[in-house]
Amino acid sequence: HSTTSMSEEQRIEAAEAEVASLKEQIQQIRASKQKNTMGAIAASKGPLREIRKPIKMRRTLKGHFGKVYAMHWAGDSQSLVSASQDGKLIIWNAYTTNKTSAIPLRSSWVMTC
């Protein structure tokens, strides 16, 4: 019975040592990332290329009955959410221009989404 408990103790010690090692690795990675500033990273990439073509409208999304105050892209780069004075948030599929969801809000004064 003592050899079994000893092996359990050894496994616990090994696991604790591994956790300590992983924590140290995480701290080292965080420290290396904190040394860089946004300006330094941007400067290392070189100058931005100039957009020479004028930006033109590709699609018109129709569905709000009031002024649209805000529009944001979702993380999937395929969906949009728009907020309007009509008190609705609308989620759009940007490729098909179809409404995915319309969320009515209690207040008609939606300032951002």
Secondary structure by P-SEA (a helix, b strand, c coil): caaaaaaaaaaaaaaaaaaaaaaaaaaaaaaaaaaccaaaaaaaacccccccccccccccccccccccccccccccccbbbbbccccbbbbbccccccccbbbbccccccccc
